[in-house]
Amino acid sequence: MQDIFEEIIDYLKGIWLKRRYIIIATWLICPIGWYFVAAMPNVYQSEARVYVDTQSLLRPLLKGLTVETNPNTQIRLMVKTLLSRPNLERISRMTDLDVQASNSAQYEAIIKNLKDNIKISGVGRRENIYTLSIEDIDPEMAKNIVRSALTVFIENTLGETRSDSDSAQKFLNTQIKDYENRLSNSEARLTSFKQKYSGILPDQSGGYYVKLNGNREKLKAIELDLLENKTRLDSAKKQLEQSIVADTGSDNKIKSESSIQTTYDDRINELEVQLDNLKLRYTDKHPDVIEISRNLEHLNKLRSAEIEKYLAQNNQNSGSLNRLSANPVIQEVQIQVNQLENLIASLNVRADNYRQRIIELENRVHTLPEIEAELIALNRGYGITKEKYEELLSRKETAQLAQQADETTDKIQFRIIDPPRKATKPSGPKRFILFGVVTLVGFGVGIGLSLLMSQLNPVATSTAQLSKITGVPIFGVISANENLGLQRWHQKKTFIFIGSNLLLLCLLLLFVSYFVFPNIIQAPLKRIF
């Protein structure tokens, strides 16, 4: 550690011995640098602050009724795209900067300068306060640029909402027209298909196989019912034969037609009672008596015809009216036999009908499933197209409501907190900082140059350094005689170094004072020059 410290001391001594290079470097660099810093043109900053209000009163009222967009996302997008080339070109036209360009290279330089100098920053996402600023050598131009950028920012944000609504409306109208044509074509294809296969299309109860299986199940049920009724008919016929055989030896024979019951007996009895009541009050020539007598005569004829038909069907063995039994049990069994025969005949007709249907369906086993599949595909396509069409109509109504809401009130409102103003004092360049940088650079170059020269042309400043360089031990040191003037010469060099630095400091103070006291120094100089 001691060696390092001694080595650093030796380097500092070497720099001090070569301090004339510090003087040379500082006088070559500092005054020139200070002059360029002083000659730099003043720049003036203009800024504006705007508050973006996204909390519209209409927004919670229309929640769920219109398309909801996030205004904060839209604002952040506009902030990021503010410095796009179309916007910069628009700002240049609004401030007449494009007129200053005589060729494309100058115009590109103007656009690049705007892009580099316009600054937009936000205070926070919750506050939605944005600051637009720029620095320019002309304070009026800086104000105009900020005002134009603020106008572009507001108009683009509001115009984006309008253009989005218009684009959505155009897109929905195009899609609705397209789906309307597709829906009409689907309806036409479906109608044509139904007309072509109107007689063989499946009904709402099911398809081909469902219909075929249903007919088979119904045929089985009818055949089972038919078998049950045939069994009942056979049983009834056996019972009728036994009753007739048992009744042939008895004295209960049919003596007259009045012993047979018919379907007209009750009505005939009623008319006879009515006729008796009327004859008690009126004569035989009364209209009501004549009408009832005529009806009674007609019913008696019908009763006689029914008795003759019954006797012809049930008296084939005996061939005589007196041989038939008048037993009501036998008559009831005979009626049951007739009913069962009629029911069996009806069931046979129904069974034949279902058998014919099954045969027709089985003959179409290769065509009906294909037709049903095609019908299902047509219905599915028609249903999807109709659903999309109705959904687009609903979306169109929603978009129209949203557009009307946007036209009625703005979802995004801009409130300018600080409008752009013309700066009265320059905001830059930071000359005092630049003066310090130039001074540090001048002295740094001088110290570096002194260090370099001390290494190229070294001078031993201590016995240890000399012993280290030569490798010869030092046993003693002889001081220089005062008559040689070496001390006065070193003092003179020190005074020159100090004086040079003091003179540079005075010059630096003059440059600084020129800008610190503009009214005292700049005004008289401007009147002179």
RODO-2510 file (C-alpha; in nm, 4 decimals, decimal comma):
residues 529
     n   res          X          Y          Z
     1     m     0,0000     0,0000     0,0000
     2     q     0,2896     0,2315     0,0815
     3     d     0,4462     0,1605    -0,2557
     4     i     0,1249     0,2485    -0,4355
     5     f     0,0935     0,5713    -0,2412
     6     e     0,4548     0,6660    -0,3205
     7     e     0,3977     0,5850    -0,6869
     8     i     0,0940     0,8122    -0,6952
     9     i     0,2971     1,0887    -0,5341
    10     d     0,5647     1,0479    -0,7990
    11     y     0,3013     1,0768    -1,0760
    12     l     0,1642     1,3955    -0,9207
    13     k     0,5134     1,5427    -0,8949
    14     g     0,5745     1,4569    -1,2588
    15     i     0,2514     1,6326    -1,3579
    16     w     0,3495     1,9367    -1,1525
    17     l     0,6885     1,9562    -1,3223
    18     k     0,5142     1,9488    -1,6639
    19     r     0,2387     2,1956    -1,5614
    20     r     0,3140     2,4180    -1,8563
    21     y     0,1151     2,1739    -2,0706
    22     i    -0,1830     2,2356    -1,8463
    23     i    -0,1519     2,6064    -1,9219
    24     i    -0,1252     2,5423    -2,2932
    25     a    -0,4217     2,3019    -2,3027
    26     t    -0,6510     2,5169    -2,0933
    27     w    -0,5815     2,8294    -2,2977
    28     l    -0,6408     2,6390    -2,6219
    29     i    -0,9594     2,4653    -2,5105
    30     c    -1,1397     2,6726    -2,2468
    31     p    -1,1716     3,0128    -2,4189
    32     i    -1,2758     2,8558    -2,7469
    33     g    -1,5231     2,6251    -2,5735
    34     w    -1,6649     2,9049    -2,3637
    35     y    -1,7111     3,1167    -2,6723
    36     f    -1,9024     2,8412    -2,8514
    37     v    -2,1210     2,7866    -2,5448
    38     a    -2,1880     3,1611    -2,5245
    39     a    -2,2618     3,1744    -2,8976
    40     m    -2,5209     2,8951    -2,8780
    41     p    -2,8666     3,0346    -2,9569
    42     n    -3,1230     3,0551    -2,6819
    43     v    -3,4071     2,8033    -2,6890
    44     y    -3,7523     2,8701    -2,5492
    45     q    -3,9825     2,6080    -2,4077
    46     s    -4,3570     2,6091    -2,4475
    47     e    -4,5823     2,3508    -2,2859
    48     a    -4,9476     2,2761    -2,2327
    49     r    -5,1257     2,0513    -1,9888
    50     v    -5,4562     1,8810    -2,0701
    51     y    -5,6850     1,6681    -1,8570
    52     v    -5,8693     1,3828    -2,0309
    53     d    -6,2036     1,3059    -1,8643
    54     t    -6,3186     0,9527    -1,9482
    55     q    -6,5934     0,9287    -1,6839
    56     s    -6,8989     1,0008    -1,8980
    57     l    -7,2394     1,0184    -1,7225
    58     l    -7,4046     0,8298    -2,0086
    59     r    -7,1663     0,5354    -1,9827
    60     p    -7,3248     0,3627    -1,6767
    61     l    -7,6740     0,4282    -1,8154
    62     l    -7,5975     0,2488    -2,1434
    63     k    -7,4096    -0,0383    -1,9831
    64     g    -7,5207    -0,3622    -2,1484
    65     l    -7,7115    -0,1809    -2,4246
    66     t    -7,4233    -0,0602    -2,6401
    67     v    -7,0747    -0,1750    -2,7312
    68     e    -6,8456    -0,0745    -2,4492
    69     t    -6,4951     0,0415    -2,5324
    70     n    -6,2180     0,1316    -2,2919
    71     p    -6,1464     0,5039    -2,3400
    72     n    -5,8225     0,4826    -2,1410
    73     t    -5,6822     0,2319    -2,3879
    74     q    -5,7828     0,4586    -2,6742
    75     i    -5,6132     0,7585    -2,5082
    76     r    -5,2892     0,5661    -2,4551
    77     l    -5,2957     0,4584    -2,8190
    78     m    -5,3377     0,8168    -2,9352
    79     v    -5,0479     0,9234    -2,7126
    80     k    -4,8222     0,6616    -2,8669
    81     t    -4,9246     0,7500    -3,2224
    82     l    -4,9110     1,1286    -3,1818
    83     l    -4,5561     1,1430    -3,3202
    84     s    -4,6389     0,9317    -3,6240
    85     r    -4,5402     1,0767    -3,9597
    86     p    -4,8938     1,1747    -4,0753
    87     n    -4,9463     1,3687    -3,7524
    88     l    -4,6040     1,5348    -3,7760
    89     e    -4,6725     1,6377    -4,1353
    90     r    -5,0053     1,7822    -4,0258
    91     i    -4,8342     1,9796    -3,7466
    92     s    -4,5769     2,1136    -3,9927
    93     r    -4,8542     2,2336    -4,2225
    94     m    -5,0484     2,3932    -3,9369
    95     t    -4,7387     2,5896    -3,8231
    96     d    -4,6146     2,6703    -4,1784
    97     l    -4,2868     2,4890    -4,1128
    98     d    -4,3224     2,3067    -4,4422
    99     v    -4,3000     2,6421    -4,6232
   100     q    -3,9473     2,6919    -4,4877
   101     a    -3,8228     2,3777    -4,6639
   102     s    -3,7017     2,4285    -5,0194
   103     n    -3,6266     2,0631    -5,0891
   104     s    -3,7121     1,7196    -4,9571
   105     a    -3,3968     1,6963    -4,7435
   106     q    -3,4871     2,0105    -4,5519
   107     y    -3,8439     1,8899    -4,5147
   108     e    -3,7217     1,5591    -4,3719
   109     a    -3,4988     1,7528    -4,1318
   110     i    -3,8001     1,9529    -4,0125
   111     i    -4,0035     1,6350    -3,9566
   112     k    -3,7142     1,4741    -3,7703
   113     n    -3,6680     1,7848    -3,5569
   114     l    -4,0353     1,7801    -3,4609
   115     k    -4,0219     1,4118    -3,3747
   116     d    -3,7122     1,4578    -3,1589
   117     n    -3,8230     1,7746    -2,9790
   118     i    -4,1944     1,7249    -2,9143
   119     k    -4,2351     1,5631    -2,5750
   120     i    -4,5559     1,4140    -2,4384
   121     s    -4,5748     1,2748    -2,0899
   122     g    -4,8479     1,1668    -1,8516
   123     v    -4,8699     1,2420    -1,4834
   124     g    -5,0378     0,9104    -1,4101
   125     r    -5,2860     0,6610    -1,5482
   126     r    -5,5476     0,7493    -1,2906
   127     e    -5,5169     1,1246    -1,3236
   128     n    -5,5134     1,1243    -1,7079
   129     i    -5,3172     1,4505    -1,7178
   130     y    -5,0829     1,4840    -2,0160
   131     t    -4,8145     1,7460    -2,0838
   132     l    -4,7081     1,8523    -2,4342
   133     s    -4,3852     2,0515    -2,4630
   134     i    -4,1181     2,1564    -2,7127
   135     e    -3,8086     2,3750    -2,7216
   136     d    -3,7327     2,6063    -3,0123
   137     i    -3,5185     2,9107    -3,0821
   138     d    -3,8353     3,1032    -3,1664
   139     p    -4,0729     3,1324    -2,8676
   140     e    -4,3720     3,2069    -3,0932
   141     m    -4,2996     2,9024    -3,3069
   142     a    -4,2680     2,6847    -2,9955
   143     k    -4,6092     2,8050    -2,8814
   144     n    -4,7649     2,7354    -3,2232
   145     i    -4,6145     2,3864    -3,2401
   146     v    -4,7511     2,2921    -2,8972
   147     r    -5,0922     2,4337    -2,9827
   148     s    -5,1008     2,2426    -3,3120
   149     a    -4,9887     1,9183    -3,1450
   150     l    -5,2604     1,9614    -2,8824
   151     t    -5,5214     2,0163    -3,1545
   152     v    -5,4072     1,7069    -3,3447
   153     f    -5,4156     1,5010    -3,0247
   154     i    -5,7732     1,6049    -2,9413
   155     e    -5,9105     1,5766    -3,2949
   156     n    -5,7518     1,2382    -3,3546
   157     t    -5,8958     1,0997    -3,0328
   158     l    -6,2467     1,2244    -3,1013
   159     g    -6,2272     1,1441    -3,4715
   160     e    -6,1101     0,7925    -3,4012
   161     t    -6,4340     0,7173    -3,2163
   162     r    -6,6434     0,8556    -3,5025
   163     s    -6,4436     0,6672    -3,7659
   164     d    -6,4679     0,3447    -3,5649
   165     s    -6,8471     0,3809    -3,5453
   166     d    -6,8743     0,4518    -3,9172
   167     s    -6,6467     0,1610    -4,0035
   168     a    -6,8488    -0,0699    -3,7799
   169     q    -7,1729     0,0444    -3,9439
   170     k    -7,0346    -0,0114    -4,2941
   171     f    -6,9000    -0,3525    -4,2023
   172     l    -7,2286    -0,4609    -4,0419
   173     n    -7,4334    -0,3374    -4,3396
   174     t    -7,2103    -0,5281    -4,5792
   175     q    -7,2303    -0,8461    -4,3724
   176     i    -7,6078    -0,8152    -4,3275
   177     k    -7,6586    -0,7776    -4,7021
   178     d    -7,4339    -1,0758    -4,7660
   179     y    -7,6140    -1,2954    -4,5119
   180     e    -7,9503    -1,1769    -4,6404
   181     n    -7,8589    -1,3025    -4,9876
   182     r    -7,7289    -1,6276    -4,8415
   183     l    -8,0469    -1,6689    -4,6374
   184     s    -8,2637    -1,6129    -4,9460
   185     n    -8,0631    -1,8701    -5,1392
   186     s    -8,0932    -2,1204    -4,8534
   187     e    -8,4690    -2,0656    -4,8343
   188     a    -8,5013    -2,1113    -5,2108
   189     r    -8,2985    -2,4357    -5,2039
   190     l    -8,4989    -2,5677    -4,9092
   191     t    -8,8322    -2,4790    -5,0735
   192     s    -8,7304    -2,6406    -5,4023
   193     f    -8,6162    -2,9537    -5,2216
   194     k    -8,9445    -2,9822    -5,0286
   195     q    -9,1448    -2,9343    -5,3450
   196     k    -8,9428    -3,2018    -5,5216
   197     y    -8,9835    -3,4602    -5,2446
   198     s    -9,3132    -3,3411    -5,0973
   199     g    -9,4648    -3,6914    -5,0833
   200     i    -9,1788    -3,8770    -4,9214
   201     l    -9,0227    -3,6265    -4,6793
   202     p    -9,0181    -3,7311    -4,3137
   203     d    -9,2595    -3,5609    -4,0802
   204     q    -9,1843    -3,4044    -3,7444
   205     s    -9,2230    -3,7387    -3,5631
   206     g    -8,8856    -3,8646    -3,6842
   207     g    -8,6802    -3,9923    -3,9732
   208     y    -8,6956    -4,2963    -4,1923
   209     y    -8,5903    -4,5594    -3,9398
   210     v    -8,8044    -4,4083    -3,6661
   211     k    -9,1040    -4,4131    -3,8957
   212     l    -9,0351    -4,7697    -4,0114
   213     n    -8,9930    -4,8999    -3,6572
   214     g    -9,3060    -4,7120    -3,5477
   215     n    -9,5163    -4,8746    -3,8197
   216     r    -9,3775    -5,2152    -3,7293
   217     e    -9,4632    -5,1641    -3,3630
   218     k    -9,8148    -5,0503    -3,4522
   219     l    -9,8589    -5,3544    -3,6811
   220     k    -9,7493    -5,5848    -3,3992
   221     a    -9,9997    -5,4209    -3,1635
   222     i   -10,2816    -5,4550    -3,4204
   223     e   -10,1917    -5,8194    -3,4888
   224     l   -10,1933    -5,8917    -3,1166
   225     d   -10,5301    -5,7171    -3,0802
   226     l   -10,6569    -5,9105    -3,3815
   227     l   -10,5460    -6,2406    -3,2280
   228     e   -10,7169    -6,1531    -2,8979
   229     n   -11,0444    -6,0658    -3,0717
   230     k   -11,0350    -6,3852    -3,2798
   231     t   -10,9952    -6,5835    -2,9611
   232     r   -11,2896    -6,3996    -2,8081
   233     l   -11,4951    -6,4609    -3,1265
   234     d   -11,4282    -6,8341    -3,1181
   235     s   -11,5282    -6,8433    -2,7531
   236     a   -11,8478    -6,6461    -2,8239
   237     k   -11,9435    -6,8755    -3,1155
   238     k   -11,8971    -7,1852    -2,8981
   239     q   -12,1106    -7,0275    -2,6270
   240     l   -12,3801    -6,9409    -2,8855
   241     e   -12,3903    -7,2981    -3,0216
   242     q   -12,4208    -7,4418    -2,6721
   243     s   -12,7010    -7,1995    -2,5837
   244     i   -12,8956    -7,2791    -2,9019
   245     v   -12,8656    -7,6561    -2,8447
   246     a   -12,9798    -7,6190    -2,4868
   247     d   -13,2705    -7,4014    -2,5896
   248     t   -13,4098    -7,6213    -2,8732
   249     g   -13,5880    -7,8631    -2,6389
   250     s   -13,7625    -7,6000    -2,4329
   251     d   -14,1005    -7,4380    -2,4867
   252     n   -13,9497    -7,0886    -2,5050
   253     k   -14,0123    -7,0423    -2,8768
   254     i   -14,0711    -6,7306    -3,0749
   255     k   -14,4470    -6,7017    -3,1125
   256     s   -14,4533    -6,3636    -3,2858
   257     e   -14,2298    -6,0835    -3,3957
   258     s   -14,3122    -5,8903    -3,0769
   259     s   -14,0893    -6,1221    -2,8769
   260     i   -13,7751    -5,9904    -3,0577
   261     q   -13,6128    -5,6725    -2,9269
   262     t   -13,4942    -5,4125    -3,1758
   263     t   -13,3251    -5,0710    -3,1643
   264     y   -13,6550    -4,8973    -3,2433
   265     d   -13,8545    -5,0308    -2,9474
   266     d   -13,7806    -4,7455    -2,7095
   267     r   -13,8648    -4,4753    -2,9623
   268     i   -14,1878    -4,6566    -3,0595
   269     n   -14,2904    -4,6778    -2,6943
   270     e   -14,2274    -4,3058    -2,6437
   271     l   -14,4301    -4,2110    -2,9522
   272     e   -14,7178    -4,4361    -2,8404
   273     v   -14,7255    -4,2638    -2,5002
   274     q   -14,7224    -3,9208    -2,6681
   275     l   -14,9993    -4,0285    -2,9064
   276     d   -15,2153    -4,1478    -2,6178
   277     n   -15,1729    -3,8173    -2,4370
   278     l   -15,2613    -3,6147    -2,7487
   279     k   -15,5741    -3,8205    -2,8201
   280     l   -15,6967    -3,7404    -2,4727
   281     r   -15,6989    -3,3692    -2,5655
   282     y   -15,7378    -3,3610    -2,9446
   283     t   -15,9117    -3,5487    -3,2243
   284     d   -15,7443    -3,7718    -3,4823
   285     k   -15,7364    -3,4857    -3,7314
   286     h   -15,5145    -3,2643    -3,5162
   287     p   -15,1786    -3,1896    -3,6914
   288     d   -14,9713    -3,3181    -3,3986
   289     v   -15,1716    -3,6421    -3,3823
   290     i   -15,1312    -3,6908    -3,7568
   291     e   -14,7545    -3,6210    -3,7449
   292     i   -14,6906    -3,8614    -3,4530
   293     s   -14,9075    -4,1284    -3,6178
   294     r   -14,7074    -4,0967    -3,9375
   295     n   -14,3731    -4,1234    -3,7476
   296     l   -14,4997    -4,4229    -3,5523
   297     e   -14,6002    -4,5991    -3,8706
   298     h   -14,2548    -4,5331    -4,0231
   299     l   -14,0713    -4,6687    -3,7142
   300     n   -14,2858    -4,9845    -3,7166
   301     k   -14,1819    -5,0455    -4,0776
   302     l   -13,8144    -5,0028    -3,9847
   303     r   -13,8594    -5,2413    -3,6896
   304     s   -14,0146    -5,5019    -3,9119
   305     a   -13,7258    -5,4706    -4,1640
   306     e   -13,4685    -5,5144    -3,8857
   307     i   -13,6504    -5,8219    -3,7518
   308     e   -13,6624    -5,9779    -4,0971
   309     k   -13,2889    -5,9162    -4,1463
   310     y   -13,2100    -6,0634    -3,8047
   311     l   -13,4201    -6,3700    -3,8669
   312     a   -13,2621    -6,4217    -4,2104
   313     q   -12,9079    -6,4191    -4,0604
   314     n   -12,9730    -6,6324    -3,7523
   315     n   -13,2368    -6,8800    -3,8647
   316     q   -13,0476    -7,0640    -4,1398
   317     n   -13,0634    -7,4047    -3,9637
   318     s   -13,4320    -7,4082    -3,8814
   319     g   -13,5647    -7,1901    -4,1634
   320     s   -13,8667    -7,0967    -3,9570
   321     l   -13,9459    -6,7987    -3,7359
   322     n   -14,0991    -7,0225    -3,4718
   323     r   -13,7741    -7,2237    -3,4360
   324     l   -13,5639    -6,9277    -3,3136
   325     s   -13,5231    -6,8745    -2,9464
   326     a   -13,6433    -6,5595    -2,7868
   327     n   -13,3995    -6,5993    -2,4962
   328     p   -13,2318    -6,2581    -2,4345
   329     v   -12,9059    -6,4262    -2,3309
   330     i   -12,8799    -6,5918    -2,6719
   331     q   -12,9599    -6,2628    -2,8404
   332     e   -12,6880    -6,0859    -2,6385
   333     v   -12,4322    -6,3507    -2,7313
   334     q   -12,5324    -6,3219    -3,0962
   335     i   -12,4846    -5,9431    -3,0821
   336     q   -12,1435    -5,9898    -2,9233
   337     v   -12,0490    -6,2310    -3,2033
   338     n   -12,1553    -5,9768    -3,4647
   339     q   -11,9583    -5,6987    -3,2929
   340     l   -11,6459    -5,9124    -3,2721
   341     e   -11,6720    -6,0038    -3,6391
   342     n   -11,7037    -5,6380    -3,7354
   343     l   -11,4089    -5,5445    -3,5111
   344     i   -11,1927    -5,8197    -3,6599
   345     a   -11,2761    -5,7040    -4,0103
   346     s   -11,1762    -5,3475    -3,9148
   347     l   -10,8516    -5,4656    -3,7566
   348     n   -10,7691    -5,6644    -4,0706
   349     v   -10,8109    -5,3495    -4,2786
   350     r   -10,5826    -5,1546    -4,0453
   351     a   -10,3227    -5,4315    -4,0412
   352     d   -10,3224    -5,4489    -4,4220
   353     n   -10,2730    -5,0715    -4,4325
   354     y    -9,9703    -5,0860    -4,2013
   355     r    -9,8246    -5,3805    -4,3928
   356     q    -9,8516    -5,1790    -4,7117
   357     r    -9,6770    -4,8844    -4,5451
   358     i    -9,3951    -5,1073    -4,4221
   359     i    -9,3495    -5,2551    -4,7684
   360     e    -9,3319    -4,9074    -4,9215
   361     l    -9,0771    -4,7908    -4,6623
   362     e    -8,8640    -5,1018    -4,7082
   363     n    -8,8645    -5,0498    -5,0838
   364     r    -8,7254    -4,6977    -5,0260
   365     v    -8,4471    -4,8051    -4,7937
   366     h    -8,1796    -4,6733    -5,0340
   367     t    -8,3425    -4,3422    -5,1250
   368     l    -8,5193    -4,2082    -4,8154
   369     p    -8,2119    -4,1941    -4,5844
   370     e    -8,0218    -3,9991    -4,8472
   371     i    -8,3128    -3,7588    -4,8889
   372     e    -8,3406    -3,7186    -4,5118
   373     a    -7,9659    -3,6560    -4,4803
   374     e    -7,9828    -3,3915    -4,7523
   375     l    -8,2843    -3,2316    -4,5843
   376     i    -8,1030    -3,2241    -4,2485
   377     a    -7,8006    -3,0589    -4,4131
   378     l    -8,0225    -2,7986    -4,5793
   379     n    -8,2046    -2,7253    -4,2525
   380     r    -7,8762    -2,7024    -4,0635
   381     g    -7,7275    -2,4594    -4,3144
   382     y    -8,0459    -2,2556    -4,3178
   383     g    -8,0556    -2,2471    -3,9356
   384     i    -7,6941    -2,1332    -3,9049
   385     t    -7,7389    -1,8646    -4,1694
   386     k    -8,0605    -1,7428    -4,0071
   387     e    -7,8999    -1,7338    -3,6618
   388     k    -7,6029    -1,5316    -3,7904
   389     y    -7,8343    -1,2985    -3,9805
   390     e    -8,0460    -1,2287    -3,6717
   391     e    -7,7306    -1,1811    -3,4625
   392     l    -7,5960    -0,9280    -3,7138
   393     l    -7,9260    -0,7396    -3,7052
   394     s    -7,9009    -0,7257    -3,3258
   395     r    -7,5413    -0,6051    -3,3468
   396     k    -7,6446    -0,3379    -3,5953
   397     e    -7,9072    -0,2057    -3,3573
   398     t    -7,6479    -0,2018    -3,0793
   399     a    -7,3977    -0,0181    -3,3002
   400     q    -7,6587     0,2392    -3,4014
   401     l    -7,7480     0,3000    -3,0385
   402     a    -7,3798     0,3394    -2,9522
   403     q    -7,3279     0,5828    -3,2409
   404     q    -7,6276     0,7893    -3,1361
   405     a    -7,4913     0,7951    -2,7822
   406     d    -7,1535     0,9147    -2,9133
   407     e    -7,3194     1,1850    -3,1189
   408     t    -7,5299     1,2981    -2,8239
   409     t    -7,2450     1,3243    -2,5761
   410     d    -6,8708     1,2701    -2,5867
   411     k    -6,7368     0,9789    -2,3894
   412     i    -6,4017     1,1554    -2,3776
   413     q    -6,3803     1,5214    -2,2789
   414     f    -6,0637     1,7312    -2,2893
   415     r    -6,0030     2,0092    -2,0422
   416     i    -5,6989     2,2260    -2,1028
   417     i    -5,5428     2,3025    -1,7675
   418     d    -5,2512     2,5144    -1,8924
   419     p    -5,2774     2,6449    -2,2504
   420     p    -4,9544     2,6952    -2,4464
   421     r    -4,7882     3,0316    -2,3825
   422     k    -4,5085     3,2274    -2,5397
   423     a    -4,1964     3,1953    -2,3236
   424     t    -4,0403     3,5210    -2,2032
   425     k    -3,7196     3,3653    -2,0745
   426     p    -3,5038     3,1086    -2,2471
   427     s    -3,5073     2,7594    -2,1068
   428     g    -3,1720     2,6618    -2,2524
   429     p    -2,9122     2,5756    -2,3297
   430     k    -2,7785     2,5040    -1,9813
   431     r    -2,4781     2,7307    -2,0277
   432     f    -2,3497     2,7218    -1,6709
   433     i    -2,3313     2,3443    -1,6830
   434     l    -2,1670     2,3609    -2,0246
   435     f    -1,9147     2,6185    -1,8974
   436     g    -1,8214     2,3805    -1,6183
   437     v    -1,7936     2,0875    -1,8604
   438     v    -1,5650     2,2848    -2,0928
   439     t    -1,3468     2,3889    -1,7945
   440     l    -1,3199     2,0323    -1,6726
   441     v    -1,2372     1,9122    -2,0235
   442     g    -0,9640     2,1794    -2,0604
   443     f    -0,7984     2,0950    -1,7313
   444     g    -0,8439     1,7240    -1,7876
   445     v    -0,6725     1,7387    -2,1251
   446     g    -0,3921     1,9487    -1,9731
   447     i    -0,3376     1,7058    -1,6833
   448     g    -0,3441     1,4105    -1,9196
   449     l    -0,0948     1,5779    -2,1520
   450     s     0,1348     1,6621    -1,8545
   451     l     0,1191     1,3028    -1,7347
   452     l     0,2015     1,1764    -2,0813
   453     m     0,5008     1,4088    -2,1197
   454     s     0,6264     1,3189    -1,7713
   455     q     0,6298     0,9554    -1,8788
   456     l     0,7953     1,0266    -2,2141
   457     n     1,0572     1,2597    -2,0629
   458     p     1,0766     1,1520    -1,6983
   459     v     1,2433     1,3575    -1,4255
   460     a     1,3464     1,1963    -1,0974
   461     t     1,1773     1,3756    -0,8088
   462     s     1,3046     1,1633    -0,5205
   463     t     1,6023     0,9443    -0,4188
   464     a     1,3798     0,6405    -0,4095
   465     q     1,2612     0,6996    -0,7651
   466     l     1,6159     0,7590    -0,8847
   467     s     1,7413     0,4436    -0,7107
   468     k     1,4534     0,2483    -0,8602
   469     i     1,5245     0,3721    -1,2108
   470     t     1,9042     0,3326    -1,2037
   471     g     1,9268     0,0363    -0,9724
   472     v     2,2135     0,2094    -0,7832
   473     p     2,1734     0,2772    -0,4108
   474     i     2,1702     0,6469    -0,3039
   475     f     2,3869     0,7269    -0,0027
   476     g     2,3398     1,1037     0,0127
   477     v     2,1833     1,4173    -0,1388
   478     i     2,3574     1,7466    -0,2204
   479     s     2,1321     2,0561    -0,2282
   480     a     2,1648     2,3125    -0,5062
   481     n     2,3419     2,6404    -0,4326
   482     e     2,1184     2,9440    -0,4085
   483     n     2,3491     3,1248    -0,6503
   484     l     2,2209     2,9003    -0,9299
   485     g     1,8685     3,0554    -0,9083
   486     l     1,6802     2,7252    -0,9368
   487     q     1,4377     2,8095    -0,6562
   488     r     1,3541     3,1496    -0,8083
   489     w     1,3010     2,9840    -1,1416
   490     h     1,0561     2,7297    -0,9904
   491     q     0,8729     3,0050    -0,8049
   492     k     0,8421     3,2018    -1,1247
   493     k     0,6862     2,9009    -1,2991
   494     t     0,4448     2,8595    -1,0101
   495     f     0,3394     3,2250    -1,0262
   496     i     0,2896     3,1965    -1,4010
   497     f     0,0692     2,8867    -1,3512
   498     i    -0,1354     3,0540    -1,0800
   499     g    -0,1675     3,3735    -1,2780
   500     s    -0,2736     3,1837    -1,5875
   501     n    -0,5449     3,0039    -1,3954
   502     l    -0,6620     3,3262    -1,2311
   503     l    -0,6810     3,4922    -1,5680
   504     l    -0,8869     3,1997    -1,7012
   505     l    -1,1129     3,2245    -1,3981
   506     c    -1,1685     3,5939    -1,4648
   507     l    -1,2483     3,5180    -1,8253
   508     l    -1,4949     3,2487    -1,7142
   509     l    -1,6574     3,4967    -1,4743
   510     l    -1,6992     3,7405    -1,7619
   511     f    -1,8777     3,4799    -1,9703
   512     v    -2,0952     3,3838    -1,6759
   513     s    -2,1735     3,7441    -1,5884
   514     y    -2,2793     3,8101    -1,9452
   515     f    -2,5689     3,5708    -1,8941
   516     v    -2,6264     3,6224    -1,5220
   517     f    -2,6686     3,9992    -1,5598
   518     p    -2,8169     4,0421    -1,9087
   519     n    -2,9545     4,3877    -1,8413
   520     i    -2,6214     4,5191    -1,7155
   521     i    -2,3845     4,3644    -1,9691
   522     q    -2,5856     4,2441    -2,2709
   523     a    -2,7873     4,5626    -2,3174
   524     p    -2,4862     4,7970    -2,3490
   525     l    -2,3055     4,5532    -2,5760
   526     k    -2,6104     4,5219    -2,8011
   527     r    -2,6305     4,9008    -2,8296
   528     i    -2,2603     4,9179    -2,9225
   529     f    -2,2540     4,6321    -3,1690
***
